[in-house]
Amino acid sequence: MPTWERTKERRERIAELLSSQHGVPTIAARLGVDERSVYRHLAAIEGRSRSLCAYEERMPRVLAHLETYPDKLFTQGELSRVLGLPTTTRLRHTLARMEREGLVESLPGFRDDREFCVPRPVTRWRLAERGELSR
């Protein structure tokens, strides 16, 4: 069985046990994994960063930048660079959570840098219409 299938099955089992009101220590014992692994899978299931403070730290900075340029579209890499975050920083989870909260919206598109380059899919982000009103 491929690794991704095992991961998918484990996450389904964790979600099932969690919905049955089982705690993380009980889930870890039943699955024979460490509690940290359960927390890691829960973070992936919920679509949030594994770092508890990452969202609270990054969201206000991203929101402030997008409010400064409300008509512009930015990729994750551009936002990371503009905000001065390390090159290894991934804003995917932060932006996905901001989108669920109605603060930003994503627009899928294609990136075509050169005349003879094959266009590549890219997601650009902007401030949501109602994001300004909810603050």
N, C-alpha and C positions, 0 to 999 in steps of 0.2 A: 504494500500500500504506500503510495507517495506521501511525502511529508505533509504537503498542503491538505491532503484528505484527513490525515490524523489530526492536524491542527483544527480543521473545520469541525470534526467530530468532537474533539475535546471541548471546543468553545460552545458547541451546542449542548453538550452534557453539563458544562458549567452554568450556562444560562438556565437550563432546566432545573438544576439543583438550587440555584439562587432563587428562582421563582417559587420553589417549594419551601422557602424561608430557611434554608440551611445557611449557616455562617461560613466564612472563608476557611477557618480551620477544619470544619467538617468536610467541606468540599475537597480540600487538599488531601485529607486522610482517605476519603473514598476513592479519589483518582490516583493516589499514590504519588503525588507531586508536592513540591514545596509551596508554602503559602505565597511566596513572592511570584511564583509562576501563575497562580490563580489571579493575583492582582494584575499581572502583566496581561493575561488573557481578558480580564474584565476591562482594562483600559482599551484594548483593541476592539472589543465588542462595542463599547460605548463611543468609540471614535475619538478618544481624547489622548493627549500626550501622557506618557508614563510619568513625567515629572509633574507633581501636584501644583507647583507654582508657575509652570511654564505659561499656562493660559493667562493667569492673573498678571504676569509680568509683561507678556507680549501683546495681549489684546488692546490695552489702552494706547500703546505706541502705534500699533497698526491702525487703530481707529482714528487717532489724531492725524496721522499722515493722510489717510483717505479723506478725512474731513477738510484737510488743507487743499486737496486736489479732487473735489467731488466729481468732476467730469472726466477724469483720467482712468485708464485701465492699467493694472499692474499684474505681472506674473509673480509667483512666489519668490523666485530668485531676485527679481527687481526690488520687491519689498524688503527682502532680507538684506540686500546690499544697501539700500537707502537708509534703513534703520540701523546700520552698522553692526548687524549680528554676525557671528562667526560663519564662515562659509559652510560649515557642517550643519548649521541650523536648518531645520525643516519646519516650515510654517503650515504644512498641510492640515494638521490636526487643529491648530488654532483657527485657521480660516474656515475649516469645516464646521467647527463649533460656533463661530461667529455667524456663519450662514444659517445654521439651525436656529440661532437666536434672533435672526432677522436683521442683523447689523450690516452684513455685506451680501453681495450676490456674485455668483460665478458665471462667467460667460465662456463656453467652450469655443475654440476657434483653431486656426492654423497659423503656424509661424513659417514665413517664407522670407529668408534673409537674402538669398542671392538669386540671380536670374536662372541658374541651372540647378538649383537645390530642390530637393524633394520637400514639399511642405510637411511640417511635423505638427501633430496635435499639441495644443497648449491651452491651459485654462488661465483666463485673466480675471482679476477681481476688481470690484468697485464698491463704493458705498451704496447700500440699499436705499431705496426711496424713503422707506419708513424708518430707517436707522437713525436719521437725524431727529425725528419726532419722538422716538422712544426714550431719548436721553433727557 
